[in-house]
Amino acid sequence: LSRSTVPRSLVNFLRLPNYTFVGFGIKDNVVNLEKKYGFGCRNAVELGPLAASVMKRPSLSYCGVDELLFKVNQLDFRKDRPLMNGFEWWDYGGHSKELAKLATINVYSYHMIGAKLLAQDGCK
């Protein structure tokens, strides 16, 4: 992927004002997108600080995805999440069933946490 091959539809989607993108480390990812490809997204929110603010529990700022998913949604996906260390995905060349499963569970977890917190915060 290079600047010249990024689909315009993706850039437009990420800039839509009515969508909020949530995650862990998402602010850094947006900065990297801006530096490498020349675009970012309009609304990016870190889940830990959002949970800490909405639930009035500052310690939630430091929770990982599994702990936050349980505290916010009372869901436990630990048994379903493949265990991979930070660089293990490189061993798969970026493609594997385990990596796809990890990405799917992460994205769904982020969505569940974000949707509940943003609804409680009065955001749409």
C-alpha positions in Angstrom: 0.0 0.0 0.0 1.3 3.4 -0.9 -0.1 6.9 -0.9 -1.0 6.6 -4.5 -2.9 3.3 -4.0 -5.0 4.2 -1.0 -8.6 4.1 -2.2 -10.3 7.5 -2.0 -13.4 5.7 -0.6 -11.3 4.6 2.4 -10.0 8.1 3.0 -13.6 9.5 2.7 -14.9 6.9 5.1 -12.3 7.6 7.8 -13.2 11.3 7.6 -16.9 10.9 8.0 -18.0 13.2 10.9 -20.7 10.8 12.3 -18.4 7.8 12.9 -16.2 7.4 15.9 -13.3 4.9 15.7 -12.3 3.4 19.0 -9.4 1.2 20.1 -6.3 0.8 22.1 -3.4 2.8 20.8 -5.7 4.3 18.1 -4.3 7.8 18.5 -0.8 6.5 17.6 -2.2 4.6 14.7 -3.9 7.8 13.3 -0.6 9.6 13.6 1.2 6.8 11.7 -1.5 6.9 9.0 -1.0 10.7 8.7 2.8 10.4 8.5 2.9 7.4 6.1 -0.1 7.9 3.9 -1.1 11.5 4.3 -4.5 11.0 5.9 -6.1 10.1 9.3 -9.5 9.9 10.6 -11.8 12.6 12.0 -12.9 10.9 15.3 -10.6 8.6 17.1 -11.1 7.7 20.8 -8.9 5.7 23.1 -11.0 3.2 25.0 -9.2 3.2 28.3 -9.4 6.9 29.0 -13.0 6.9 27.7 -14.0 4.2 30.1 -12.2 6.0 33.0 -14.1 9.2 32.2 -17.6 7.7 31.6 -17.5 5.2 34.5 -15.7 7.7 36.8 -12.9 5.1 37.6 -9.5 6.5 36.7 -7.8 3.1 36.9 -9.7 1.9 33.8 -7.4 4.1 31.7 -4.7 1.4 32.2 -6.8 -1.7 31.5 -6.2 -4.0 28.5 -9.0 -5.1 26.1 -10.0 -8.3 28.0 -10.2 -6.5 31.4 -12.1 -3.6 30.0 -14.5 -5.8 28.0 -15.3 -7.6 31.2 -15.7 -4.4 33.3 -17.8 -2.5 30.8 -19.8 -5.3 29.1 -19.5 -8.3 31.5 -18.1 -10.3 28.6 -15.1 -12.6 28.7 -13.5 -13.5 25.4 -10.2 -14.6 26.9 -10.9 -18.3 26.2 -11.6 -17.4 22.5 -8.7 -15.0 21.9 -5.6 -16.7 20.4 -2.5 -16.2 22.5 0.1 -14.4 20.4 3.0 -12.3 21.6 3.5 -8.8 20.1 5.7 -10.0 17.2 4.5 -13.5 16.7 2.2 -12.4 13.8 5.4 -11.7 11.8 6.1 -15.4 11.8 2.9 -16.0 9.9 3.9 -13.5 7.2 0.9 -11.5 8.2 -1.6 -14.2 7.3 -3.1 -17.0 9.3 -6.4 -18.3 10.7 -5.1 -17.4 14.2 -4.3 -13.9 13.1 -7.7 -13.5 11.5 -9.4 -14.8 14.6 -7.4 -12.4 16.8 -8.2 -9.4 14.6 -11.9 -10.4 14.6 -12.2 -10.8 18.3 -10.2 -7.5 18.9 -12.4 -5.5 16.6 -15.6 -7.0 18.0 -14.4 -6.3 21.5 -13.5 -2.7 20.7 -17.0 -2.2 19.1 -18.8 -3.7 22.2 -16.8 -1.5 24.6 -17.0 1.6 22.5 -20.7 1.3 21.7 -21.7 0.9 25.4 -19.4 3.7 26.6 -20.4 6.2 23.9 -24.1 5.5 24.5 -23.6 6.2 28.2 -21.6 9.3 27.4 -24.4 10.7 25.3 -22.4 10.4 22.0 -23.8 8.9 18.8 
